[in-house]
C-alpha cells in the first residue's frame, strides 16, 4: 500500500468534469484506490464518493493505492492533478 499527498491546483477543484477525468483514470488501474480528505476516505473510482468530499482549489488530499499497479496508479493520478486535468 502506497500513499501520496497532492494539492489540487486547477481553478474549480475536483468537481464535475475534472472529477470525471479523475474517476476514468482511477478506473484504468487494477489497484484499489482511495482519496482521503480530513477524516474521510472514499473510493477514487466512485464519482459520488469523490464529489462528496467537496475538494476545492488549494486543498491537499491523500491518494492511497493498494494492488499490483499501485505505484503507477499514484504516478498517473498525481500527474493528472498536477497538469490541471489536461491529460
N, C-alpha and C positions, 0 to 999 in steps of 0.2 A: 504494500500500500504506500502510495506516494501522495504528497500534498504540496501545494504551491499557492502563495498569496499573489493576487493580481489586483490591479486598480483599474476600474472602468474609466476610460478616457473619452469615449465618444459623447457627443453633446446630449443625447437623450437617454443615456444609460442602457440598461438591459430590459427594454420594453418592446413589445410587439415585433416589429421587423427584425431588429438585432437579436432578440431572443429566439426568433425562428431560425436564424442563421446559426446561432449557438447550439440549439437543440439538434439541428440537422448534422452539425459537425460532431457533436457528442454521440449521436446515434451511429456514426460511421466507425466507431471503435467498439471492440468486443468487451472491454473492461466495464465494470460498474463505475459510474462517475457521479459525484455529488457536488453541489455548490453549498457552501456554508457561509452564513452571514449572522453575526452575533451568536445567538444560541440555537439558530435554526439551520437544519440541514435538509436539503431537498434533492431529489433525483434530477441530475442535469439533463436527463433525456425526457423530462416531462415539462411541457410548455406551461401548464398551470402551476406546477411547482416553482419553476424559475420566476414566473411573473409574480407569484405570491410573495416573493422576497422584497419586491419594490426597490430594486437596485438602481440607483441614480448615478449620474456622473460624479466622479471623485470618490466613490465608495470603494473600499477594499474588501474583497471576498476571498475565501479559500476554496480552491478546486482540489478535490480528493478523487483519486483514481485507484482502483484495485483490480488487477487482472493481467492477462498476458501482454497487453499493449499499453499498460498504464503510463509509461514514460512518453510514448508517442502521443497518447491522448492529452496529457498535460502540456506537452510542447505545442501541439496543434491548436488546442483551445486558447492557450496563452497568446500565441501568435495572432489568432483571430481577434482577440480582445485588444492586443497592442496595435493592430492595424486599424482599429475603429470599425471592425466588422466589414472591412472591404474585401476580405478573402473569399 
